[in-house]
Amino acid sequence: MPHLKLGMLLWSQAATYLEMRDAARRVDRLGYDHLWTWDHVYAIYGEPYQPILEGWSLLNAWAEATERVRLGLLVGANTFRNPALTAKLATTLDHVSGGRAILGLGGAWFELEHRAHGIDFGSGDGERLDRLDEAVGIIRAVLDGDEVTHAGRFYRTDALVGLPRPIQARLPIMIGGGGERKTLRTVARYADMSNVFGDPETLRRKDAVIRAHCAEVGRDEREIERTVGCTLIIRDSEAEARRVWAELMAHNRTPEADWDGPDTLWLGTPAFIADTIHQRVAAGFSTVIVENPAPYDIETFERLIGEVKPMVDASVAV
């Protein structure tokens, strides 16, 4: 099994830019593989009317503030932008960062922010996922250097050419979501990375669905990096981790009960976290992306990569 890869996602609600910049620099110095933030314009946990900063702007600022970590939105809201513009945003980030961009996309789900900002939310989940599939097809072609003329159900382009090309020969696309009929089929057709949540049994099922869709569309499933999302706090005891988590949730005006459950919220010792991650790696998901709310928990940043990662790498090497 491959060794563990780690990403850190910084919640963009209830945080100042300076807090986010300093946390981003710490993630970069510690050696994480990638750094993410949201693509939301209202806070998505707790009270929605909290300060929150726009995602693409943050990524470009982080590109100047960091040196090696890869950068992306987990995930961009396809509904927010025309796909031709999204391709241009990703290309710009790739140039600003020196070839470190990842283009994250999903169908979008938060109706309140759409309605408040006058953004079309569509008629339902199914339509938004159809829009996502059509948009990603356009984006992939533009990023790969094709001239794209497209007249589809949702989007039109006329001899669209994207210049400059991205620095990366293939700028990776991440698709967030585990819908087995539509989202994971889009993953199979276009994506380089897939992000889902769940326990090991759920992850094994998602992996099997990706493999089946890849077989149907003629894609080598090994080209797609499987990533799993979670939120975690590392301390010397579960009780201490829970105390820290309660403080973070209070800062974010979010009831703790909203995060109850073992599948996505992991609170405990380095050994407990390592075992929990190892189960996901064994299920075929060797990349773990950890969400962290403001004010960012630097102890968890340091212990995850300094203590937990070596434990997981040792266990998968056996």
Buried (B, 14 or more C-beta within 10 A) or exposed (E): BEEBBBBBBBBBBBBEEEBBBBBBBBBBEBEBBBBBBBBBBBBBBBEBEBEBBBBBEBBBBBBEEBEEBBBBBBBBBBBBBBBBEBBBBBBBBBBBBEEBBBBBBBBBBBEEBBEEEEBEBBEEBEBBBBBBBBBBBBBBBBBBEEEBEBEBEBBEBEEBEBEEBBBBEEBBBBBBBBBBEBBBBBBBBBBBBBBBBBBBEBBBBBBEBBBBBBEEEEBEBEEBBBBBBBBBBBBEEBEBBBEBBEBBBEBBBBEEEEBEEEBBBBBBBBEBBBBBBBEBBBBBBBBBBBBBBBBBBBEBBEBBBEBBBBBBBEBBEE
